Amino acid sequence: MNNPKKTQRVALVTGASSGIGKATALALVNEGYVVYPVARRVEIMDDLKAIGCIPIKMDVTKEEDVVAVVEQIECDHGGVDILVNNAGLSVYGSVEETDIDNARYQFDVNFFGLGRLTQLVLPHMREQRWGKIINVSSGEGKVHAPLAAWYVSSKFALEGFSDCLRAETAQFGIDVVVVRPGAIDTEITGGFIDPLLETSGSGPYGDIARKMADWFRNMGAEKGTASPPSVIADTILEAIKSSRPKTRYAAGIGVRQAIFFKRILSDRMFDRFMMRMLG
């Protein structure tokens, strides 16, 4: 491994072509970090390249892509010091009606791809006895919702993974942090309305599906019902810059309130609370 003397920490941000990932890459490069934003759609990261980032095409579910990116960063800058695992996919629909291959792909993106990338960056962090791993979960990593079982399950899994990883790696000076976004105005929010309705909109769960779709259609920063991605980028930056970060951060509209009600209500009371939220 090439280990040139570093004058800057090196950050790898996944899912950086839009939304939270792009906002995070922007925040980090403005703070003077060397930033590698990665995503499948590298062609829409030219704006990040123009301000000093080093975009690379990567599909987090493809072993060859993940290995190649880590090797390139090791060759060019010694290794990854800060990993922001942000790439994510939302598959909404009833448990009964969701295609099981789509459910598996949900876990490949949100959990197994993230886990493999984490494995590859750990040796460098461990050897230098310093590292930051920021896992972008969701309010739904703590709070369940109807028609979200596959997505919620992937985020619950990520939270457990993060706890175990934190306990394992603390001895090497590596911080593992979970960030739970609330309602954030990103393209992923609007992108699953049509698939949701296609999966469950006309079947036995159609009433809930249509109400959920309407709820998402009314979500937006300009309407005051969602926060801009910069809110999460700022939270991630806070965790990275802290010498002793919290193990979990929650930011964005609605997330703290939802977690609070989940804590104080019984499961069935919270079920009713969620259904009322959908109207």
Stockholm file with secondary structure:
# STOCKHOLM 1.0

chainA/1-279         MNNPKKTQRVALVTGASSGIGKATALALVNEGYVVYPVARRVEIMDDLKAIGCIPIKMDVTKEEDVVAVVEQIECDHGGVDILVNNAGLSVYGSVEETDIDNARYQFDVNFFGLGRLTQLVLPHMREQRWGKIINVSSGEGKVHAPLAAWYVSSKFALEGFSDCLRAETAQFGIDVVVVRPGAIDTEITGGFIDPLLETSGSGPYGDIARKMADWFRNMGAEKGTASPPSVIADTILEAIKSSRPKTRYAAGIGVRQAIFFKRILSDRMFDRFMMRMLG
#=GR chainA/1-279 SS CCCCCCSSCEEEEESTTSHHHHHHHHHHHHTTCEEEEEESCGGGGHHHHHTTCCCEECCTTCHHHHHHHHHHHHHHHSSCSEEEECCCCCCCSCTTTSCHHHHHHHHIIIIIHHHHHHHHHHHHHHHHTCEEEEEECCGGGTSCCTTCHHHHHHHHHHHHHHHHHHHHHGGGTEEEEEEEECBBCCHHHHHTHHHHHHHHTTSTTHHHHHHHHHHHHTCCGGGTSSBCTHHHHHHHHHHHHCSSCCSEEEESBTHHHHHHHHHHSCHHHHHHHHHHHTC
#=GC SS_cons         CCCCCCSSCEEEEESTTSHHHHHHHHHHHHTTCEEEEEESCGGGGHHHHHTTCCCEECCTTCHHHHHHHHHHHHHHHSSCSEEEECCCCCCCSCTTTSCHHHHHHHHIIIIIHHHHHHHHHHHHHHHHTCEEEEEECCGGGTSCCTTCHHHHHHHHHHHHHHHHHHHHHGGGTEEEEEEEECBBCCHHHHHTHHHHHHHHTTSTTHHHHHHHHHHHHTCCGGGTSSBCTHHHHHHHHHHHHCSSCCSEEEESBTHHHHHHHHHHSCHHHHHHHHHHHTC
//
